């Protein structure tokens, strides 16, 4: 349903990332998930599962390791490998999907969270920068051919 300003909680709900016995992570405390459209309910169900968080924590660690390897290859002048490009694209797509799911599932609270709004903006900025980097690399590759 449509929420009126008076119906909104004083402090918007935010991330409460952590592992609970039910293996769910709460994102919309104070909101009734049953009032959300079915697609948002399904997406929330996915992103609230602790396995989702665990998977993306692992992806972040793998990406950090990859960035170190990529920096080492760049120092050796071998950073134009197709494997480096493929990995960059895969990590960018993966984190774009994660961000998109969180924005879809959490909605506007994603950007207004009282406790984690800065991390959400940082995630958005980081994914946006990675997408711009891929676009620029594609443009340069096309112009170079």
KOLTIBA-267766 format. One record per residue: residue in three letters; x, y, z of N, C-alpha, C, O in turn. Coordinates in nm, 2 decimals. Layout:
% residues N
type|n.px|n.py|n.pz|ca.px|ca.py|ca.pz|c.px|c.py|c.pz|o.px|o.py|o.pz
ALA|X|Y|Z|X|Y|Z|X|Y|Z|X|Y|Z
...
% end
This chain:
% residues 145
type|n.px|n.py|n.pz|ca.px|ca.py|ca.pz|c.px|c.py|c.pz|o.px|o.py|o.pz
UNK|0.08|-0.12|0.00|0.00|0.00|0.00|0.09|0.12|0.00|0.21|0.12|0.02
UNK|0.02|0.24|-0.02|0.09|0.37|-0.03|0.10|0.42|0.12|0.00|0.43|0.19
UNK|0.23|0.45|0.16|0.25|0.50|0.29|0.24|0.65|0.29|0.30|0.71|0.20
UNK|0.17|0.71|0.39|0.17|0.85|0.40|0.28|0.89|0.50|0.33|0.81|0.57
UNK|0.32|1.02|0.49|0.43|1.06|0.58|0.41|1.04|0.72|0.50|1.01|0.80
UNK|0.28|1.04|0.77|0.25|1.02|0.91|0.27|0.88|0.95|0.29|0.85|1.07
UNK|0.26|0.79|0.85|0.27|0.64|0.88|0.42|0.60|0.88|0.45|0.49|0.93
UNK|0.51|0.68|0.83|0.65|0.64|0.83|0.71|0.65|0.97|0.68|0.73|1.05
UNK|0.80|0.55|1.00|0.87|0.56|1.13|0.96|0.69|1.14|1.00|0.74|1.03
UNK|0.98|0.74|1.26|1.05|0.86|1.27|1.20|0.85|1.22|1.25|0.93|1.15
UNK|1.26|0.73|1.25|1.39|0.70|1.20|1.38|0.59|1.10|1.34|0.48|1.14
UNK|1.41|0.61|0.98|1.39|0.50|0.88|1.46|0.38|0.92|1.57|0.38|0.98
UNK|1.41|0.27|0.89|1.47|0.14|0.92|1.60|0.12|0.84|1.61|0.18|0.73
UNK|1.69|0.05|0.89|1.81|0.03|0.82|1.86|-0.11|0.83|1.80|-0.20|0.88
UNK|1.99|-0.13|0.79|2.05|-0.26|0.79|2.07|-0.30|0.94|2.10|-0.22|1.02
UNK|2.05|-0.43|0.96|2.08|-0.49|1.09|2.15|-0.62|1.05|2.10|-0.73|1.07
UNK|2.27|-0.61|0.99|2.34|-0.72|0.94|2.40|-0.80|1.05|2.47|-0.75|1.14
UNK|2.37|-0.93|1.06|2.42|-1.02|1.16|2.35|-1.15|1.14|2.25|-1.16|1.08
UNK|2.41|-1.25|1.20|2.35|-1.38|1.19|2.26|-1.41|1.31|2.30|-1.39|1.42
UNK|2.14|-1.46|1.28|2.05|-1.49|1.38|2.02|-1.64|1.37|2.05|-1.70|1.27
UNK|1.96|-1.70|1.47|1.94|-1.84|1.47|1.85|-1.88|1.35|1.85|-1.99|1.30
UNK|1.76|-1.79|1.30|1.68|-1.82|1.19|1.75|-1.80|1.06|1.68|-1.82|0.95
UNK|1.87|-1.76|1.06|1.95|-1.74|0.94|1.89|-1.63|0.85|1.89|-1.63|0.73
UNK|1.83|-1.52|0.91|1.78|-1.41|0.84|1.84|-1.28|0.89|1.87|-1.27|1.01
UNK|1.85|-1.19|0.80|1.90|-1.06|0.84|1.79|-0.96|0.82|1.72|-0.96|0.72
UNK|1.77|-0.88|0.92|1.65|-0.78|0.92|1.69|-0.65|0.85|1.79|-0.59|0.90
UNK|1.62|-0.61|0.75|1.65|-0.48|0.69|1.54|-0.38|0.71|1.56|-0.26|0.70
UNK|1.42|-0.42|0.74|1.30|-0.33|0.75|1.24|-0.34|0.88|1.12|-0.37|0.89
UNK|1.31|-0.32|0.99|1.25|-0.32|1.12|1.15|-0.21|1.13|1.17|-0.10|1.09
UNK|1.04|-0.24|1.19|0.93|-0.15|1.20|0.84|-0.14|1.08|0.73|-0.07|1.09
UNK|0.87|-0.20|0.97|0.78|-0.20|0.86|0.72|-0.34|0.84|0.77|-0.44|0.88
UNK|0.60|-0.34|0.79|0.53|-0.46|0.77|0.56|-0.52|0.63|0.51|-0.46|0.53
UNK|0.64|-0.62|0.62|0.68|-0.68|0.49|0.56|-0.73|0.41|0.56|-0.73|0.29
UNK|0.45|-0.77|0.48|0.33|-0.82|0.41|0.26|-0.71|0.33|0.19|-0.74|0.24
UNK|0.29|-0.58|0.36|0.23|-0.47|0.28|0.31|-0.44|0.16|0.26|-0.36|0.07
UNK|0.42|-0.50|0.14|0.51|-0.47|0.02|0.45|-0.55|-0.10|0.39|-0.65|-0.08
UNK|0.48|-0.50|-0.22|0.45|-0.58|-0.34|0.52|-0.71|-0.34|0.63|-0.73|-0.28
UNK|0.46|-0.81|-0.40|0.51|-0.95|-0.39|0.66|-0.96|-0.44|0.74|-1.04|-0.38
UNK|0.70|-0.88|-0.54|0.84|-0.89|-0.59|0.93|-0.84|-0.48|1.04|-0.90|-0.46
UNK|0.90|-0.73|-0.41|0.99|-0.68|-0.31|0.99|-0.78|-0.19|1.10|-0.80|-0.13
UNK|0.88|-0.85|-0.16|0.88|-0.95|-0.06|0.97|-1.06|-0.09|1.05|-1.11|0.00
UNK|0.97|-1.11|-0.22|1.06|-1.22|-0.26|1.21|-1.18|-0.25|1.29|-1.25|-0.21
UNK|1.23|-1.05|-0.30|1.37|-1.00|-0.30|1.42|-0.99|-0.16|1.53|-1.02|-0.13
UNK|1.33|-0.93|-0.07|1.37|-0.92|0.07|1.40|-1.05|0.13|1.50|-1.07|0.21
UNK|1.32|-1.15|0.10|1.35|-1.29|0.15|1.49|-1.34|0.11|1.55|-1.40|0.19
UNK|1.53|-1.31|-0.01|1.66|-1.35|-0.06|1.77|-1.27|0.01|1.86|-1.33|0.06
UNK|1.76|-1.14|0.02|1.87|-1.06|0.07|1.87|-1.07|0.23|1.97|-1.03|0.29
UNK|1.76|-1.11|0.29|1.77|-1.12|0.44|1.82|-1.26|0.48|1.85|-1.28|0.60
UNK|1.85|-1.35|0.39|1.90|-1.48|0.42|2.05|-1.46|0.45|2.12|-1.39|0.37
UNK|2.10|-1.51|0.56|2.24|-1.49|0.60|2.34|-1.55|0.49|2.45|-1.51|0.48
UNK|2.29|-1.65|0.41|2.37|-1.70|0.31|2.40|-1.60|0.20|2.51|-1.60|0.14
UNK|2.31|-1.51|0.18|2.33|-1.40|0.08|2.44|-1.31|0.13|2.54|-1.28|0.05
UNK|2.44|-1.27|0.25|2.54|-1.19|0.31|2.68|-1.26|0.31|2.78|-1.20|0.28
UNK|2.68|-1.39|0.35|2.80|-1.47|0.35|2.86|-1.48|0.21|2.98|-1.46|0.20
UNK|2.78|-1.50|0.11|2.82|-1.51|-0.02|2.89|-1.38|-0.07|3.00|-1.39|-0.13
UNK|2.83|-1.27|-0.04|2.89|-1.14|-0.09|3.00|-1.10|0.00|3.09|-1.03|-0.05
UNK|3.01|-1.14|0.12|3.13|-1.12|0.20|3.25|-1.20|0.14|3.36|-1.14|0.12
UNK|3.22|-1.32|0.10|3.33|-1.40|0.03|3.36|-1.34|-0.11|3.48|-1.34|-0.14
UNK|3.27|-1.28|-0.18|3.29|-1.22|-0.31|3.38|-1.09|-0.29|3.47|-1.06|-0.37
UNK|3.36|-1.02|-0.18|3.44|-0.90|-0.15|3.58|-0.94|-0.12|3.67|-0.88|-0.17
UNK|3.60|-1.05|-0.04|3.73|-1.09|-0.01|3.80|-1.14|-0.14|3.92|-1.11|-0.16
UNK|3.73|-1.22|-0.22|3.79|-1.26|-0.35|3.83|-1.14|-0.44|3.93|-1.15|-0.50
UNK|3.74|-1.04|-0.44|3.77|-0.92|-0.52|3.90|-0.85|-0.47|3.98|-0.80|-0.55
UNK|3.91|-0.84|-0.33|4.03|-0.78|-0.28|4.16|-0.86|-0.32|4.26|-0.79|-0.36
UNK|4.15|-0.99|-0.31|4.26|-1.07|-0.36|4.29|-1.04|-0.51|4.41|-1.03|-0.55
UNK|4.18|-1.04|-0.59|4.20|-1.02|-0.73|4.26|-0.88|-0.76|4.35|-0.87|-0.84
UNK|4.22|-0.78|-0.68|4.28|-0.65|-0.70|4.43|-0.65|-0.67|4.51|-0.58|-0.74
UNK|4.47|-0.72|-0.57|4.61|-0.74|-0.54|4.69|-0.81|-0.65|4.79|-0.76|-0.69
UNK|4.63|-0.91|-0.71|4.69|-0.98|-0.82|4.70|-0.89|-0.94|4.80|-0.89|-1.01
UNK|4.59|-0.82|-0.97|4.58|-0.73|-1.08|4.69|-0.62|-1.07|4.75|-0.58|-1.17
UNK|4.71|-0.57|-0.95|4.81|-0.46|-0.93|4.95|-0.52|-0.95|5.04|-0.45|-1.01
UNK|4.97|-0.64|-0.91|5.10|-0.71|-0.93|5.12|-0.73|-1.08|5.23|-0.71|-1.13
UNK|5.02|-0.77|-1.15|5.03|-0.79|-1.30|5.06|-0.66|-1.37|5.14|-0.65|-1.46
UNK|4.99|-0.55|-1.32|5.01|-0.42|-1.38|5.16|-0.37|-1.36|5.22|-0.31|-1.45
UNK|5.21|-0.40|-1.24|5.35|-0.36|-1.21|5.45|-0.44|-1.30|5.56|-0.39|-1.33
UNK|5.41|-0.56|-1.35|5.49|-0.63|-1.44|5.46|-0.61|-1.59|5.52|-0.66|-1.68
UNK|5.36|-0.52|-1.61|5.32|-0.48|-1.75|5.24|-0.59|-1.81|5.23|-0.59|-1.94
UNK|5.17|-0.67|-1.74|5.09|-0.78|-1.79|4.95|-0.77|-1.76|4.87|-0.87|-1.74
UNK|4.90|-0.64|-1.74|4.76|-0.62|-1.70|4.66|-0.62|-1.81|4.54|-0.59|-1.79
UNK|4.70|-0.65|-1.94|4.60|-0.65|-2.05|4.55|-0.79|-2.08|4.50|-0.82|-2.19
UNK|4.57|-0.88|-1.98|4.52|-1.02|-2.00|4.37|-1.03|-2.01|4.30|-0.96|-1.94
UNK|4.32|-1.11|-2.10|4.17|-1.13|-2.11|4.11|-1.18|-1.97|4.00|-1.15|-1.94
UNK|4.19|-1.26|-1.90|4.14|-1.31|-1.77|4.11|-1.19|-1.67|4.02|-1.19|-1.60
UNK|4.20|-1.09|-1.67|4.18|-0.97|-1.59|4.05|-0.90|-1.63|3.98|-0.86|-1.54
UNK|4.03|-0.89|-1.76|3.91|-0.82|-1.81|3.79|-0.90|-1.77|3.69|-0.84|-1.72
UNK|3.79|-1.03|-1.79|3.68|-1.11|-1.75|3.65|-1.11|-1.60|3.53|-1.09|-1.57
UNK|3.75|-1.11|-1.52|3.73|-1.10|-1.38|3.67|-0.97|-1.34|3.58|-0.96|-1.25
UNK|3.72|-0.86|-1.40|3.67|-0.73|-1.37|3.52|-0.72|-1.40|3.44|-0.67|-1.32
UNK|3.48|-0.77|-1.52|3.34|-0.77|-1.56|3.26|-0.86|-1.47|3.15|-0.81|-1.43
UNK|3.31|-0.97|-1.43|3.23|-1.06|-1.34|3.21|-1.00|-1.21|3.10|-1.00|-1.15
UNK|3.31|-0.94|-1.15|3.29|-0.88|-1.02|3.20|-0.76|-1.03|3.12|-0.74|-0.94
UNK|3.21|-0.68|-1.13|3.12|-0.57|-1.15|2.98|-0.61|-1.16|2.89|-0.55|-1.10
UNK|2.95|-0.71|-1.24|2.82|-0.76|-1.26|2.76|-0.82|-1.13|2.65|-0.79|-1.09
UNK|2.85|-0.89|-1.06|2.81|-0.95|-0.93|2.77|-0.84|-0.83|2.66|-0.86|-0.77
UNK|2.85|-0.74|-0.82|2.82|-0.64|-0.72|2.70|-0.55|-0.77|2.63|-0.49|-0.68
UNK|2.69|-0.53|-0.90|2.57|-0.46|-0.95|2.44|-0.53|-0.92|2.34|-0.47|-0.88
UNK|2.44|-0.66|-0.94|2.32|-0.74|-0.90|2.29|-0.73|-0.75|2.18|-0.71|-0.72
UNK|2.40|-0.74|-0.67|2.37|-0.73|-0.53|2.31|-0.59|-0.49|2.21|-0.59|-0.42
UNK|2.37|-0.49|-0.54|2.32|-0.35|-0.52|2.18|-0.34|-0.57|2.09|-0.28|-0.50
UNK|2.15|-0.39|-0.69|2.02|-0.38|-0.74|1.91|-0.45|-0.66|1.80|-0.40|-0.64
UNK|1.95|-0.57|-0.61|1.86|-0.65|-0.53|1.83|-0.58|-0.40|1.72|-0.57|-0.35
UNK|1.93|-0.52|-0.34|1.91|-0.45|-0.21|1.83|-0.32|-0.23|1.74|-0.30|-0.15
UNK|1.85|-0.25|-0.34|1.77|-0.13|-0.36|1.62|-0.17|-0.39|1.53|-0.11|-0.34
UNK|1.60|-0.28|-0.47|1.47|-0.32|-0.50|1.40|-0.37|-0.38|1.28|-0.34|-0.35
UNK|1.47|-0.45|-0.30|1.41|-0.51|-0.18|1.38|-0.42|-0.07|1.28|-0.42|-0.01
UNK|1.48|-0.33|-0.04|1.47|-0.24|0.07|1.40|-0.11|0.03|1.33|-0.05|0.12
UNK|1.41|-0.07|-0.09|1.34|0.05|-0.14|1.41|0.17|-0.09|1.53|0.17|-0.07
UNK|1.34|0.28|-0.07|1.40|0.41|-0.04|1.47|0.41|0.10|1.56|0.49|0.12
UNK|1.44|0.31|0.18|1.51|0.30|0.31|1.66|0.27|0.29|1.74|0.30|0.38
UNK|1.69|0.21|0.18|1.83|0.18|0.15|1.92|0.31|0.16|2.03|0.30|0.20
UNK|1.86|0.42|0.11|1.94|0.54|0.11|1.91|0.63|0.23|1.98|0.74|0.25
UNK|1.82|0.59|0.32|1.79|0.68|0.43|1.81|0.61|0.56|1.77|0.66|0.67
UNK|1.88|0.50|0.56|1.90|0.42|0.69|1.98|0.51|0.79|2.08|0.57|0.76
UNK|1.93|0.51|0.91|1.99|0.59|1.01|2.13|0.54|1.05|2.22|0.62|1.08
UNK|2.14|0.41|1.05|2.27|0.35|1.09|2.37|0.32|0.98|2.49|0.33|1.01
UNK|2.33|0.30|0.86|2.42|0.25|0.76|2.41|0.33|0.63|2.46|0.28|0.53
UNK|2.35|0.44|0.63|2.33|0.51|0.50|2.47|0.54|0.43|2.47|0.54|0.31
UNK|2.57|0.57|0.51|2.70|0.60|0.45|2.76|0.48|0.37|2.82|0.50|0.27
UNK|2.74|0.36|0.43|2.79|0.24|0.36|2.71|0.21|0.23|2.76|0.17|0.13
UNK|2.58|0.24|0.24|2.49|0.22|0.12|2.53|0.32|0.01|2.54|0.28|-0.11
UNK|2.56|0.44|0.04|2.61|0.54|-0.06|2.74|0.50|-0.11|2.77|0.51|-0.23
UNK|2.83|0.45|-0.02|2.97|0.41|-0.07|2.95|0.29|-0.16|3.02|0.29|-0.27
UNK|2.87|0.19|-0.13|2.84|0.08|-0.22|2.79|0.13|-0.36|2.84|0.08|-0.46
UNK|2.70|0.22|-0.35|2.64|0.28|-0.48|2.75|0.35|-0.56|2.76|0.33|-0.68
UNK|2.83|0.43|-0.49|2.94|0.50|-0.56|3.04|0.41|-0.62|3.09|0.42|-0.73
UNK|3.08|0.30|-0.54|3.18|0.21|-0.59|3.13|0.13|-0.71|3.20|0.11|-0.81
UNK|3.01|0.08|-0.71|2.95|0.01|-0.82|2.94|0.10|-0.94|2.97|0.06|-1.05
UNK|2.89|0.22|-0.91|2.88|0.32|-1.02|3.02|0.35|-1.09|3.03|0.36|-1.21
UNK|3.12|0.36|-1.01|3.25|0.39|-1.06|3.30|0.27|-1.14|3.37|0.29|-1.25
UNK|3.27|0.15|-1.10|3.32|0.03|-1.17|3.24|0.02|-1.30|3.30|-0.02|-1.40
UNK|3.11|0.06|-1.30|3.04|0.06|-1.43|3.09|0.16|-1.53|3.11|0.13|-1.65
UNK|3.13|0.28|-1.48|3.19|0.38|-1.56|3.32|0.34|-1.61|3.35|0.36|-1.73
UNK|3.40|0.27|-1.53|3.53|0.22|-1.57|3.52|0.12|-1.69|3.59|0.13|-1.79
UNK|3.42|0.03|-1.68|3.40|-0.07|-1.78|3.35|0.00|-1.91|3.40|-0.04|-2.02
UNK|3.27|0.10|-1.90|3.22|0.18|-2.01|3.34|0.25|-2.08|3.35|0.24|-2.21
UNK|3.42|0.31|-2.01|3.54|0.38|-2.06|3.63|0.28|-2.13|3.68|0.31|-2.24
UNK|3.66|0.17|-2.07|3.74|0.07|-2.13|3.68|0.02|-2.26|3.76|0.00|-2.35
UNK|3.55|0.00|-2.26|3.49|-0.04|-2.39|3.50|0.06|-2.50|3.53|0.03|-2.61
UNK|3.48|0.19|-2.46|3.49|0.30|-2.56|3.64|0.30|-2.61|3.66|0.32|-2.73
UNK|3.73|0.29|-2.52|3.87|0.30|-2.57|3.91|0.18|-2.65|3.99|0.19|-2.74
UNK|3.86|0.06|-2.62|3.88|-0.06|-2.69|3.82|-0.05|-2.83|3.89|-0.09|-2.93
UNK|3.70|0.01|-2.85|3.64|0.03|-2.98|3.72|0.13|-3.06|3.74|0.11|-3.18
UNK|3.76|0.24|-3.00|3.84|0.34|-3.07|3.97|0.29|-3.11|4.03|0.34|-3.21
UNK|4.03|0.20|-3.03|4.16|0.14|-3.06|4.16|0.04|-3.17|4.27|0.01|-3.23
UNK|4.04|-0.01|-3.21|4.04|-0.12|-3.31|4.04|-0.06|-3.45|4.03|-0.13|-3.55
% end
